[in-house]
Amino acid sequence: MTGTPPDKPEKSTKSSGNKQVNANAIIASKLRSYYDGIIDEGTPDHLLSLLERLHEAEMKSKK
């Protein structure tokens, strides 16, 4: 024996892989929740008004 620890078994690699999958799942869940919250807020009236005015200006410039 040389006193060096044996290579870690493949199980520890799987464990860190599982931790990565779990971390990714948590991040995905939080991002989905954040996105859903933004969608539920809808588009602000002032932005809709601005888009409408821009559309009207574009239509006038094409004539």
C-alpha positions, 0 to 999 in steps of 0.5 A, a space after each residue: 500500500 502506498 498510502 494514497 486513497 483509492 479512486 472514488 467509486 462511480 457512485 460519487 459521480 452519480 451523486 454529484 450528477 444528481 445534485 446538478 439535475 436537482 439544481 437544474 430542476 429547481 432553477 427551471 421551476 423558479 424561472 417558470 414561476 417567474 415567467 408565469 408571474 410576468 405573463 399574469 401581469 399583462 401588458 401595461 396600458 401605457 405600453 399598449 397605447 405606445 404600440 398603437 401610436 407606433 402602428 398608426 404612424 407606420 401605417 401613415 408613412 406607408 401611404 
